[in-house]
Amino acid sequence: MKKTLRVLDRRGRHLAVGASIAAIVLGSNSMMAATIIHEIEINSSSYKAEKGHWDVIDLPGDLRVNAIHAALLSSGKILIVAGSGNSTAMFDAGTFKSLLYDPARGTGRLIDTPADMFCGGQTMLPDGTMLIAGGTQRYEDLNPTHAGGVMVVKNENPDKPLALPKGTAFTAPNGQVYKSDADVNAAAASKTVLGTRVTVTPSATNVWVDAVTQGDAAVTSRDELYRIVGLEGEDAKNVYGMAQKMTLDKHDFEGTNKSYIFDPATEKYEQTGNLNEKRWYPTLTGLPNGDVMATSGLDGEGQILQGQTEVYDPATRKWTNREDLTRYFPTYPAIFQTEKSGTLFYTGSNAGYGPADKGRTPGFWNLQNNTMQPVTGLRDPDLLETSSSSWVGPVQNQTLMVIGGGGVGESNQSTGRIDLIKLNSPDPKFVPGPSLPQGTRYPSVVTLPDDTALITGGSADYRGKHNSDNHTARIFNPVNGTLSDAADPLVGRDYHSEALLLPDGRVITLGSNPLFTGETDTQTAPFEQRIEVYTPPYLYHGDRPQITDAPLTAQLGDTMTVASPQSADIASARLIRPSAVTHVTDVEQRSIALGLHQHDGKLLLTIPTEATLVPPGNYMLFLVDKHGVPSVATWVQVGHEGEASKTGSGMSGMSGMPGM
C-alpha cells in the first residue's frame, strides 16, 4: 500500500505527500523538503480546483509605488494612487505618484499627479471617471520642537475679503512670532441692517501656525489676540488672529480641500471645484442620482471634523455644504446607500481617528431629517476600527457583513468576528456569522461573480506588529453561511492594502505598510510594493462561458440582449460595480442580480428599476454557468435617462490576464 507522509508547510498546515517523494528530499534538508512539498501541493490541479492559486507580480523598479488607493477603471486598467506614499521625504520633495497598471498586459506607466492625494477619498462617477478628494496638506509631527496651535483669523470688514499666503506671520503680545502652514482666505464679515441698527459679525477662518523659535518660550495657554505682520491701515485694524493656546503636543496629519477627477480616456487628472472643508481620511459615498457625499476626515489643522457634510455635483463639478446633514463619524466611515431612497447605512467600520466613545455605533442615517437609528446585535462592538464591511451576494438581498477589526488606536486587540445584518428585515439587527480563526485587522473582502466573497490578508496586531500578518485567505459562501480555506497568499497585507475584482474574475491585491519586520519589532519594515493575483477555484472548473455580444450602455429597467455560445448553460448574470478602495474601505463594490431569460438562443437580462440598487456608472457584466464558472466581463454603462441601449461588443480593453 502506498503510504503518505503529513508534514507542516511554512504556515502550519498539514500537507499529505507520497512517501517516495518525501524520502528523497527529507533525508538531506527538512526545511527545503517542506518547501518543495508545499510547492508541489499548491501547484497541483486538484489543489487549485479546491482552493485556487496565487501568483506574485514583481514590477520593475521604476513602476513600484506605495499603493494607498486603488480603483478599477472601465478601460480595464487599475489606477494606483500613492501620492507621497506615507513618506515624509517624498512629501517634502513634492514627489507625488500614481501608477496606471494594465493587469491584462502586465504593463504600466506613472501618471503626473498634481497634488498629494495620499489618504484622500475616492469614488466612481456616472461617466466612468474617478473622483478623488482631500489628501495631505502636512504630515504628522509626533515630537514637535516648535510650539504650534490653531489660529483663528478674523475679518471685521464687511466689504473686503483678504487672502493671506502660507507663511504669514502672527505676532503675540509678548513678541513671539508664529507662521501659518497654509493659505488663508479671510472672507468678508457679515452685515445685517435692522432699521438704523447695523450689526457686523466678523468672519472666522482657522489655520495652523508654528512658532519661529524652538522650545518652551513660545508655549502659551492664554487666549490672546495676534497681530498680522505686513498688514497696514484698515486691514491691520480689521484683520487679526485669535488663539487659545500654543503647545508642543503631537500634531496630526492635516487635510487638503483639493478635488480632482481622473479620466480613463485621457489618462489624466483634472481639477474640479475645491471641497469646502479640508479632509484627510474622508469617505466618499455615491448617491442614487450620481452625486457624491463626503463625510468625516481630519481638517486643515489636524483635528477631526465635527460632522460637516458636503455633496459633489458631477454636472457642475462643485461641492456644496450640507449643514442640514451635520453628522459626526470617525475617519473613513463605511457608509452605504441602501435600497431606500434617502437612507444610508453606517456599519461602524472605520479607519481610525476619533474618540472611542463617539460616532462608533452602527445605524441607519435618514437624510430627510438627519436622524440616526442605531442597530444592535454586533459582537465585539469596541473592535470596529480597521474592520472591513461589504455587501453579501447581490445587493437586492440588502445584507451587509462586518469582518474583523481591532481596538481604537494602536491597540493589540483584534477579532475574527463576521456578523451580518439584513437591512430590509422588519427588525434589522446584526446576527453572528462564522468567525475567522484568528483576530484580523485590515481584512480585505471582494465579492466574486458566483456570489461568494474572498476574505484575504490582515494582521492580528496593529500594523502587523510582532510579525502578525495572517497570510491566509477564506471564501465565504452566503448560501450556507460557511467559510472554506482558500490558497494562502505569499505576501502579507495589513495597513494601506487593497484588493479588487478584475474583469477576468481574478482578484488583485496590493500594498501593505507594516511598522516592523520580524517578531522583535526592532527593524522598520519597508512598504510592500509587490502585487499578488488570486485565481479562484471556479477558474479551474472547466471552460468559461463567453460573451460575444452585449450592449455598451443601458438604462434602469432595460432588458439587454446578450449573445453567448453557452447561453443554454448560463445560470446567473451579474452586474458588478468596479472597486475604488483605500484603508480596507470600499463602499463602491456591489453586485446586482439580473433577471435572466433565454430566448431564441440568446439571453435576455433585465436590470432592476431602482436607482438605489443600481447607481449610475460603469459595471462589469458577468455570465456564470451552472458549474459556477464566470465569463470574462464586458463593460456596460448604466444610466438613468437618455437614449436606449446601444448595441456593440463592449469588449474593449477586456482581454483576459496573461495565460487565461
C-alpha positions as CSV (number, residue, x, y, z in Angstrom):
1,M,0.0,0.0,0.0
2,K,1.3,3.4,-0.9
3,K,1.8,5.5,2.3
4,T,1.6,9.2,2.7
5,L,3.5,11.4,5.0
6,R,1.9,14.5,6.6
7,V,4.2,17.5,7.0
8,L,3.6,21.1,8.0
9,D,4.0,23.8,5.5
10,R,5.6,27.1,6.5
11,R,2.2,28.4,7.6
12,G,1.5,25.4,9.8
13,R,-0.9,23.5,7.6
14,H,-0.7,19.7,7.2
15,L,0.2,18.5,3.7
16,A,-0.2,14.9,2.5
17,V,2.5,13.8,0.1
18,G,3.7,10.5,-1.3
19,A,6.3,8.8,0.9
20,S,8.6,8.1,-2.0
21,I,8.8,11.8,-2.9
22,A,9.3,12.9,0.7
23,A,12.0,10.3,1.3
24,I,14.2,11.7,-1.4
25,V,14.1,15.3,-0.1
26,L,13.7,14.8,3.7
27,G,17.0,12.9,4.0
28,S,19.1,15.9,3.2
29,N,17.3,19.1,4.3
30,S,13.9,19.0,6.0
31,M,13.2,22.7,5.6
32,M,14.0,22.6,1.9
33,A,11.9,19.4,1.7
34,A,8.9,21.1,3.3
35,T,9.2,24.0,0.8
36,I,9.4,21.7,-2.2
37,I,6.5,19.6,-0.9
38,H,4.4,22.7,-0.4
39,E,5.1,23.9,-3.9
40,I,4.1,20.6,-5.4
41,E,0.9,20.6,-3.4
42,I,-0.2,24.2,-4.2
43,N,0.5,23.8,-7.9
44,S,-1.4,20.5,-8.3
45,S,-4.6,20.7,-10.3
46,S,-6.7,19.2,-7.5
47,Y,-5.5,21.8,-5.0
48,K,-6.2,24.7,-7.4
49,A,-9.7,23.4,-8.2
50,E,-10.4,23.3,-4.4
51,K,-8.6,26.4,-3.1
52,G,-7.4,28.5,-6.1
53,H,-3.9,29.8,-6.7
54,W,-1.8,32.9,-6.0
55,D,0.8,34.5,-8.3
56,V,3.2,37.2,-7.3
57,I,4.0,40.0,-9.7
58,D,7.2,41.8,-9.1
59,L,7.0,45.1,-11.0
60,P,10.1,46.7,-12.5
61,G,11.7,49.2,-10.1
62,D,10.6,52.3,-12.0
63,L,6.9,51.2,-11.7
64,R,6.9,50.4,-8.0
65,V,4.8,52.7,-5.9
66,N,3.3,52.6,-2.4
67,A,-0.3,51.6,-3.2
68,I,-2.5,53.7,-0.9
69,H,-5.6,53.8,-3.1
70,A,-6.6,51.5,-6.0
71,A,-9.5,51.7,-8.4
72,L,-10.5,49.6,-11.4
73,L,-11.3,51.8,-14.4
74,S,-13.6,51.0,-17.3
75,S,-10.5,50.7,-19.5
76,G,-9.6,47.5,-17.5
77,K,-6.6,49.3,-16.1
78,I,-6.1,50.0,-12.4
79,L,-5.3,53.5,-11.1
80,I,-2.9,53.0,-8.1
81,V,-2.5,56.2,-6.2
82,A,0.4,56.7,-3.8
83,G,0.6,60.4,-3.5
84,S,3.5,60.9,-1.2
85,G,3.1,57.3,-0.1
86,N,3.3,57.8,3.6
87,S,6.9,59.1,3.2
88,T,7.8,62.5,4.7
89,A,10.8,62.6,2.4
90,M,8.5,62.2,-0.7
91,F,6.2,64.8,0.8
92,D,8.9,67.3,1.5
93,A,10.3,66.8,-2.0
94,G,6.9,67.3,-3.6
95,T,7.1,63.9,-5.2
96,F,3.6,62.5,-5.7
97,K,3.0,59.4,-7.7
98,S,0.2,57.5,-9.4
99,L,0.6,54.3,-11.4
100,L,-1.7,53.2,-14.2
101,Y,-1.4,49.5,-14.3
102,D,-2.8,47.2,-17.0
103,P,-3.3,43.7,-15.5
104,A,-4.2,42.2,-18.8
105,R,-0.8,43.0,-20.3
106,G,1.3,43.3,-17.2
107,T,2.4,46.8,-18.1
108,G,2.1,50.2,-16.5
109,R,3.2,53.8,-16.5
110,L,3.5,56.6,-14.0
111,I,0.9,59.4,-14.2
112,D,1.6,63.0,-13.5
113,T,0.0,63.6,-10.1
114,P,-0.7,67.3,-9.4
115,A,-1.2,67.1,-5.6
116,D,-0.7,64.9,-2.6
117,M,-3.7,62.7,-2.8
118,F,-2.3,60.4,0.0
119,C,-5.3,59.5,2.3
120,G,-8.0,61.3,0.4
121,G,-11.3,59.7,-0.6
122,Q,-12.3,58.2,-3.9
123,T,-15.4,57.0,-5.8
124,M,-16.5,56.3,-9.3
125,L,-18.7,58.9,-11.2
126,P,-21.6,58.1,-13.6
127,D,-19.5,58.9,-16.7
128,G,-16.8,56.4,-15.7
129,T,-14.3,59.0,-14.3
130,M,-13.0,58.7,-10.8
131,L,-13.4,61.4,-8.2
132,I,-10.7,61.8,-5.6
133,A,-11.0,64.5,-3.0
134,G,-8.9,65.5,0.0
135,G,-5.4,64.4,0.8
136,T,-2.4,65.6,2.7
137,Q,-1.5,69.2,3.5
138,R,1.0,68.3,6.2
139,Y,2.4,65.2,7.8
140,E,2.0,64.4,11.5
141,D,4.7,65.5,14.0
142,L,5.0,63.2,16.9
143,N,7.6,65.3,18.8
144,P,7.3,68.9,17.8
145,T,10.2,71.2,18.5
146,H,8.3,74.4,17.7
147,A,5.1,75.2,19.6
148,G,2.0,75.4,17.5
149,G,-1.7,75.7,17.5
150,V,-4.9,76.8,15.7
151,M,-5.0,80.4,14.8
152,V,-8.5,81.8,14.1
153,V,-8.1,84.6,11.5
154,K,-10.9,87.1,12.0
155,N,-12.0,89.8,9.5
156,E,-14.3,92.6,10.7
157,N,-14.5,94.3,7.3
158,P,-17.9,93.5,5.7
159,D,-16.8,95.0,2.4
160,K,-13.4,93.3,1.8
161,P,-12.2,89.7,1.9
162,L,-8.4,89.2,2.4
163,A,-6.1,86.5,1.2
164,L,-3.1,85.6,3.4
165,P,-0.5,83.4,1.9
166,K,1.2,80.4,3.5
167,G,3.9,81.7,5.8
168,T,2.0,84.7,7.0
169,A,3.4,85.8,10.4
170,F,1.3,86.4,13.5
171,T,2.9,88.3,16.5
172,A,1.8,87.6,20.0
173,P,1.6,90.3,22.7
174,N,4.9,89.0,24.2
175,G,6.6,89.3,20.8
176,Q,6.7,85.6,19.9
177,V,6.1,85.1,16.2
178,Y,4.2,82.2,14.6
179,K,3.8,81.4,10.9
180,S,0.9,79.8,9.1
181,D,1.4,76.5,7.2
182,A,-1.3,77.1,4.6
183,D,-3.0,79.9,2.6
184,V,-5.9,81.6,4.3
185,N,-8.9,83.3,2.6
186,A,-10.4,85.5,5.2
187,A,-14.0,86.1,4.0
188,A,-15.6,89.5,4.4
189,A,-17.6,89.9,7.6
190,S,-21.3,89.5,7.5
191,K,-23.5,92.6,7.9
192,T,-27.2,92.9,8.9
193,V,-29.2,96.1,8.9
194,L,-32.3,96.4,11.1
195,G,-33.7,99.9,10.8
196,T,-30.9,102.2,11.8
197,R,-29.0,99.5,13.6
198,V,-26.1,97.8,11.8
199,T,-24.6,94.6,13.1
200,V,-21.3,93.3,11.8
201,T,-20.2,89.8,12.6
202,P,-16.5,89.0,11.9
203,S,-15.7,86.0,9.7
204,A,-13.5,83.3,11.2
205,T,-11.1,81.0,9.4
206,N,-8.8,78.5,11.0
207,V,-5.2,77.8,10.1
208,W,-2.4,76.1,11.9
209,V,0.6,78.1,12.9
210,D,4.1,77.2,14.2
211,A,6.5,79.3,16.3
212,V,9.5,80.7,14.6
213,T,11.6,79.9,17.7
214,Q,12.2,76.5,19.2
215,G,11.3,75.3,22.7
216,D,9.1,76.3,25.6
217,A,9.4,80.0,25.2
218,A,6.7,80.0,22.6
219,V,4.3,77.8,24.6
220,T,1.3,79.6,26.0
221,S,-2.2,78.7,27.3
222,R,-3.5,82.3,27.1
223,D,-6.4,83.3,24.9
224,E,-4.8,86.2,23.1
225,L,-5.0,88.5,20.1
226,Y,-2.3,88.3,17.5
227,R,-1.3,91.0,15.0
228,I,-0.6,90.0,11.4
229,V,2.8,91.1,10.1
230,G,2.7,93.1,6.9
231,L,-0.9,94.5,7.2
232,E,-1.3,98.2,7.3
233,G,-4.1,100.8,7.8
234,E,-7.6,99.5,7.9
235,D,-6.5,95.9,7.0
236,A,-4.3,95.9,10.1
237,K,-7.2,97.0,12.3
238,N,-9.9,94.7,10.8
239,V,-8.0,91.5,10.2
240,Y,-6.2,89.8,13.1
241,G,-5.7,86.4,14.7
242,M,-7.0,84.8,17.9
243,A,-5.6,81.7,19.6
244,Q,-6.3,79.9,22.8
245,K,-3.0,78.1,23.2
246,M,0.3,77.1,21.6
247,T,1.7,73.8,22.7
248,L,4.4,71.2,22.0
249,D,1.8,68.4,21.8
250,K,1.7,65.8,19.0
251,H,0.3,67.3,15.8
252,D,-1.7,65.0,13.5
253,F,-1.9,64.9,9.7
254,E,-3.6,67.9,8.0
255,G,-6.1,67.5,5.2
256,T,-6.5,69.4,1.9
257,N,-9.5,70.8,0.1
258,K,-8.2,69.7,-3.4
259,S,-10.6,67.7,-5.6
260,Y,-9.8,66.0,-8.9
261,I,-11.2,63.6,-11.4
262,F,-9.2,61.0,-13.3
263,D,-10.4,60.4,-16.8
264,P,-9.7,56.9,-18.1
265,A,-10.0,58.2,-21.7
266,T,-7.3,60.9,-21.4
267,E,-5.5,59.1,-18.6
268,K,-5.0,62.5,-16.8
269,Y,-6.2,64.2,-13.7
270,E,-8.4,67.3,-14.0
271,Q,-9.0,69.7,-11.1
272,T,-12.6,70.3,-10.0
273,G,-14.1,72.7,-7.5
274,N,-12.5,72.5,-4.1
275,L,-14.0,70.9,-1.1
276,N,-15.5,73.4,1.4
277,E,-13.7,71.5,4.2
278,K,-10.2,70.2,4.2
279,R,-10.3,66.5,4.6
280,W,-7.8,63.7,5.3
281,Y,-9.2,60.2,5.7
282,P,-12.7,61.0,4.3
283,T,-15.3,58.7,2.8
284,L,-16.9,59.5,-0.5
285,T,-20.3,57.7,-0.9
286,G,-22.1,57.7,-4.3
287,L,-25.8,58.6,-4.2
288,P,-28.6,57.3,-6.5
289,N,-28.7,60.4,-8.6
290,G,-24.9,60.3,-9.3
291,D,-24.0,62.9,-6.7
292,V,-21.3,62.1,-4.1
293,M,-21.4,62.7,-0.3
294,A,-18.2,63.4,1.6
295,T,-18.1,62.6,5.3
296,S,-15.5,62.8,8.1
297,G,-11.8,63.4,7.9
298,L,-9.1,65.4,9.6
299,D,-9.3,69.1,8.8
300,G,-6.6,71.6,7.9
301,E,-5.4,71.9,11.5
302,G,-5.2,68.1,12.1
303,Q,-8.4,67.9,14.1
304,I,-11.3,65.6,13.3
305,L,-14.2,67.3,11.6
306,Q,-17.3,67.6,13.8
307,G,-19.8,66.3,11.3
308,Q,-19.5,68.7,8.4
309,T,-21.0,67.0,5.3
310,E,-20.9,68.2,1.7
311,V,-22.1,66.9,-1.6
312,Y,-20.5,66.9,-5.1
313,D,-22.5,67.5,-8.2
314,P,-20.8,66.0,-11.3
315,A,-22.7,68.3,-13.6
316,T,-21.2,71.5,-12.1
317,R,-18.1,69.9,-10.6
318,K,-18.7,71.8,-7.4
319,W,-19.1,70.9,-3.7
320,T,-21.9,72.2,-1.6
321,N,-22.0,72.3,2.2
322,R,-25.0,70.4,3.7
323,E,-25.4,72.0,7.1
324,D,-28.7,70.1,7.4
325,L,-26.7,66.8,7.3
326,T,-24.2,67.5,10.0
327,R,-23.3,64.1,11.4
328,Y,-20.1,63.1,13.2
329,F,-18.2,59.9,12.2
330,P,-14.7,58.7,12.9
331,T,-12.5,58.8,9.8
332,Y,-13.1,56.6,6.8
333,P,-16.6,55.5,8.0
334,A,-18.1,52.7,6.0
335,I,-21.4,54.3,4.8
336,F,-23.5,52.5,2.2
337,Q,-26.5,53.6,0.1
338,T,-29.4,51.3,1.0
339,E,-32.4,50.3,-1.3
340,K,-34.4,53.0,0.4
341,S,-34.1,56.5,-1.1
342,G,-32.7,59.0,1.4
343,T,-31.4,56.3,3.7
344,L,-27.7,55.3,4.2
345,F,-26.3,52.7,6.5
346,Y,-23.2,53.0,8.6
347,T,-21.8,49.7,9.6
348,G,-19.4,51.0,12.3
349,S,-16.3,50.1,10.3
350,N,-13.8,52.9,10.2
351,A,-10.1,53.5,9.9
352,G,-9.0,55.2,13.0
353,Y,-9.2,58.8,14.1
354,G,-11.7,59.9,16.7
355,P,-12.5,59.2,20.3
356,A,-13.6,55.6,21.3
357,D,-17.0,56.8,22.6
358,K,-18.2,58.9,19.8
359,G,-19.7,58.0,16.4
360,R,-18.9,54.3,16.6
361,T,-22.5,52.8,16.8
362,P,-23.8,51.3,13.5
363,G,-27.2,52.5,12.3
364,F,-29.5,53.9,9.6
365,W,-28.9,57.5,8.6
366,N,-32.1,59.2,7.4
367,L,-31.1,62.1,5.1
368,Q,-34.6,63.5,5.2
369,N,-34.4,64.6,8.8
370,N,-30.7,63.8,9.7
371,T,-31.5,61.2,12.3
372,M,-29.6,58.1,13.1
373,Q,-31.4,54.9,14.1
374,P,-28.9,52.6,15.9
375,V,-29.0,48.9,15.4
376,T,-27.9,46.2,17.9
377,G,-26.5,42.7,17.9
378,L,-23.0,43.3,16.7
379,R,-20.4,41.3,18.6
380,D,-17.2,43.0,19.7
381,P,-18.6,46.5,19.1
382,D,-15.5,48.0,20.6
383,L,-13.4,46.3,17.9
384,L,-14.6,48.0,14.8
385,E,-11.6,50.1,13.9
386,T,-9.7,48.7,10.9
387,S,-12.6,46.3,10.2
388,S,-14.0,45.7,6.7
389,S,-17.6,45.9,5.5
390,S,-19.2,44.6,2.3
391,W,-22.5,43.7,0.7
392,V,-23.2,39.9,0.9
393,G,-24.2,38.5,-2.5
394,P,-26.4,40.6,-4.8
395,V,-27.3,44.0,-3.4
396,Q,-31.0,43.1,-3.7
397,N,-30.6,40.9,-0.6
398,Q,-29.7,44.1,1.3
399,T,-27.3,42.1,3.5
400,L,-24.1,43.6,4.8
401,M,-21.3,41.9,6.7
402,V,-18.7,43.3,9.1
403,I,-15.4,41.4,9.2
404,G,-12.6,41.6,11.8
405,G,-11.3,44.8,13.3
406,G,-9.4,45.9,16.3
407,G,-9.3,48.3,19.2
408,V,-9.1,52.1,18.9
409,G,-5.7,53.5,18.2
410,E,-2.6,51.3,18.4
411,S,-4.4,48.6,20.4
412,N,-3.1,45.0,20.1
413,Q,-6.7,43.7,20.3
414,S,-8.4,42.2,17.3
415,T,-11.4,40.0,16.5
416,G,-12.2,37.4,13.8
417,R,-15.9,38.2,14.1
418,I,-18.1,38.1,11.0
419,D,-21.5,39.5,11.6
420,L,-24.3,40.0,9.1
421,I,-27.3,42.3,9.0
422,K,-30.3,42.2,6.6
423,L,-31.3,45.8,6.2
424,N,-34.8,45.2,4.9
425,S,-35.9,42.8,7.6
426,P,-38.8,44.0,9.9
427,D,-36.3,44.5,12.8
428,P,-32.8,44.8,11.4
429,K,-30.1,43.7,13.7
430,F,-26.7,42.0,13.4
431,V,-26.6,38.2,13.7
432,P,-23.5,36.1,14.1
433,G,-21.9,34.6,11.1
434,P,-18.8,32.3,11.0
435,S,-15.6,33.6,12.6
436,L,-12.2,33.8,11.2
437,P,-9.8,31.5,13.1
438,Q,-7.6,34.4,14.2
439,G,-8.2,38.0,15.1
440,T,-7.9,40.1,11.9
441,R,-7.3,43.8,11.5
442,Y,-7.3,45.2,7.9
443,P,-9.1,42.3,6.2
444,S,-9.9,42.8,2.5
445,V,-13.1,41.4,1.1
446,V,-14.0,41.0,-2.5
447,T,-17.4,40.0,-3.9
448,L,-17.0,37.4,-6.7
449,P,-19.2,36.7,-9.7
450,D,-20.6,33.5,-8.2
451,D,-21.8,35.5,-5.1
452,T,-19.1,34.1,-2.8
453,A,-16.7,36.5,-1.2
454,L,-12.9,36.3,-0.9
455,I,-11.6,37.4,2.5
456,T,-7.9,37.8,2.5
457,G,-5.0,39.4,4.3
458,G,-4.9,41.4,7.5
459,S,-2.9,41.1,10.7
460,A,-3.7,40.1,14.3
461,D,-1.9,43.1,15.7
462,Y,-1.8,46.8,14.9
463,R,0.0,47.3,11.5
464,G,1.4,43.8,11.6
465,K,3.4,44.2,14.8
466,H,5.1,41.1,16.2
467,N,5.2,39.5,12.8
468,S,1.4,39.1,12.9
469,D,0.4,39.2,9.2
470,N,-2.1,36.4,8.8
471,H,-1.0,35.1,5.3
472,T,-4.4,33.4,5.0
473,A,-7.5,33.7,2.8
474,R,-11.0,32.3,3.1
475,I,-14.0,32.1,0.8
476,F,-17.4,33.0,2.4
477,N,-20.5,31.2,1.0
478,P,-23.6,33.3,1.7
479,V,-25.9,30.4,0.8
480,N,-24.9,28.3,3.8
481,G,-23.0,30.9,5.8
482,T,-19.7,29.0,5.9
483,L,-16.1,29.7,5.4
484,S,-13.8,27.5,3.4
485,D,-10.0,27.6,3.1
486,A,-8.5,29.3,0.1
487,A,-4.9,29.1,-1.0
488,D,-2.6,31.0,1.2
489,P,-1.2,34.3,-0.2
490,L,2.6,34.6,-0.1
491,V,2.6,38.3,0.6
492,G,1.3,39.7,3.9
493,R,-1.2,42.6,3.7
494,D,-2.1,44.9,6.6
495,Y,-2.3,48.7,6.8
496,H,-2.6,50.5,3.4
497,S,-3.5,47.4,1.5
498,E,-6.2,46.9,-1.2
499,A,-7.9,44.0,-3.1
500,L,-10.1,44.3,-6.2
501,L,-12.0,42.1,-8.5
502,L,-10.6,42.1,-12.1
503,P,-12.8,41.8,-15.2
504,D,-11.4,38.3,-15.8
505,G,-12.8,37.0,-12.5
506,R,-9.5,37.1,-10.6
507,V,-8.6,39.2,-7.6
508,I,-5.6,41.5,-7.4
509,T,-4.1,42.5,-4.0
510,L,-1.7,45.5,-3.5
511,G,0.1,47.4,-0.8
512,S,0.9,46.9,2.9
513,N,2.6,49.2,5.3
514,P,3.7,47.3,8.4
515,L,5.5,49.1,11.2
516,F,8.3,46.5,11.6
517,T,9.8,43.4,10.2
518,G,10.4,40.3,12.3
519,E,9.0,39.3,15.7
520,T,11.1,41.6,17.8
521,D,9.8,44.9,16.3
522,T,13.2,46.4,16.2
523,Q,13.6,47.0,12.5
524,T,11.4,49.3,10.4
525,A,9.6,47.4,7.6
526,P,9.6,48.7,4.0
527,F,6.3,49.4,2.2
528,E,5.2,46.2,0.3
529,Q,5.3,47.0,-3.4
530,R,4.7,43.6,-4.8
531,I,1.4,42.7,-6.4
532,E,-0.3,39.3,-6.0
533,V,-3.1,37.9,-8.1
534,Y,-5.5,35.2,-6.9
535,T,-7.2,32.8,-9.3
536,P,-10.3,31.5,-7.6
537,P,-11.2,27.8,-7.8
538,Y,-14.0,28.4,-10.3
539,L,-11.4,29.1,-13.0
540,Y,-10.2,25.6,-12.6
541,H,-13.6,24.0,-13.1
542,G,-13.7,23.8,-16.9
543,D,-14.1,26.1,-19.9
544,R,-15.5,29.5,-19.4
545,P,-18.7,30.8,-20.9
546,Q,-18.2,33.6,-23.4
547,I,-20.0,36.9,-24.1
548,T,-19.9,37.5,-27.9
549,D,-22.2,40.5,-28.0
550,A,-23.6,42.8,-25.4
551,P,-24.8,46.4,-25.2
552,L,-22.3,49.1,-24.3
553,T,-25.0,51.2,-22.5
554,A,-28.3,50.5,-20.8
555,Q,-30.9,52.3,-18.6
556,L,-32.6,51.3,-15.4
557,G,-35.2,48.7,-16.1
558,D,-33.8,47.8,-19.6
559,T,-33.8,44.2,-20.8
560,M,-30.5,43.7,-22.5
561,T,-30.0,41.1,-25.3
562,V,-26.7,39.3,-24.8
563,A,-25.2,36.6,-27.0
564,S,-23.2,33.7,-25.7
565,P,-22.4,30.3,-27.4
566,Q,-23.1,28.8,-23.9
567,S,-26.4,30.5,-23.4
568,A,-28.2,27.3,-22.5
569,D,-25.8,26.6,-19.6
570,I,-25.9,30.1,-18.1
571,A,-27.4,30.0,-14.5
572,S,-27.0,33.7,-13.5
573,A,-25.9,37.1,-14.6
574,R,-24.4,39.8,-12.5
575,L,-23.5,43.5,-12.9
576,I,-20.6,44.2,-10.6
577,R,-19.5,47.8,-9.9
578,P,-15.7,48.3,-10.0
579,S,-14.0,48.8,-6.7
580,A,-12.4,52.1,-5.5
581,V,-10.7,51.1,-2.3
582,T,-8.4,52.5,0.4
583,H,-7.8,51.6,4.0
584,V,-10.0,48.5,3.5
585,T,-12.9,50.9,2.9
586,D,-14.8,50.1,-0.3
587,V,-18.3,51.4,-0.4
588,E,-18.4,51.2,-4.2
589,Q,-18.3,47.4,-4.5
590,R,-21.7,45.9,-5.2
591,S,-23.2,43.0,-7.2
592,I,-26.6,43.3,-8.9
593,A,-28.5,40.2,-9.9
594,L,-30.1,40.5,-13.3
595,G,-33.4,38.9,-14.4
596,L,-32.4,36.0,-16.7
597,H,-34.4,34.5,-19.6
598,Q,-33.4,32.6,-22.6
599,H,-34.9,33.4,-26.0
600,D,-34.1,32.2,-29.4
601,G,-30.6,31.2,-28.4
602,K,-29.8,34.5,-26.7
603,L,-30.0,35.8,-23.1
604,L,-32.5,38.5,-22.0
605,L,-31.0,40.2,-19.0
606,T,-33.2,42.7,-17.0
607,I,-31.7,45.5,-14.9
608,P,-33.6,46.5,-11.8
609,T,-35.6,49.7,-11.9
610,E,-34.3,51.2,-8.6
611,A,-31.6,53.8,-8.8
612,T,-30.8,53.0,-5.1
613,L,-29.7,49.5,-6.2
614,V,-28.0,50.4,-9.4
615,P,-26.4,53.9,-9.1
616,P,-25.4,55.3,-12.5
617,G,-22.0,54.3,-13.8
618,N,-19.9,51.6,-15.3
619,Y,-20.4,47.9,-14.4
620,M,-18.8,44.6,-15.3
621,L,-21.3,42.2,-16.8
622,F,-20.5,38.6,-15.9
623,L,-22.3,35.4,-17.0
624,V,-22.0,32.5,-14.7
625,D,-22.7,28.9,-15.9
626,K,-24.3,26.1,-13.9
627,H,-20.9,25.0,-12.7
628,G,-20.3,28.4,-11.1
629,V,-17.7,29.4,-13.8
630,P,-17.9,33.1,-14.8
631,S,-17.2,34.6,-18.2
632,V,-14.7,37.4,-18.8
633,A,-16.7,40.5,-18.1
634,T,-17.8,43.1,-20.6
635,W,-18.5,46.7,-19.6
636,V,-21.9,48.2,-19.5
637,Q,-22.6,51.9,-18.7
638,V,-25.9,52.1,-16.8
639,G,-27.7,55.4,-17.0
640,H,-30.9,56.7,-15.5
641,E,-32.2,58.6,-18.5
642,G,-31.4,59.3,-22.2
643,E,-31.3,57.1,-25.2
644,A,-31.9,53.4,-25.1
645,S,-29.2,50.8,-25.2
646,K,-26.7,50.8,-28.0
647,T,-25.5,47.6,-29.5
648,G,-21.9,46.6,-29.7
649,S,-19.4,44.2,-28.4
650,G,-18.5,46.1,-25.2
651,M,-15.2,44.1,-25.2
652,S,-12.7,47.0,-25.4
653,G,-9.9,46.5,-23.0
654,M,-11.4,43.3,-21.6
655,S,-8.9,40.7,-22.7
656,G,-8.0,38.1,-20.0
657,M,-4.9,38.1,-17.9
658,P,-1.9,36.5,-19.4
659,G,-2.3,32.8,-19.7
660,M,-6.1,32.9,-19.1
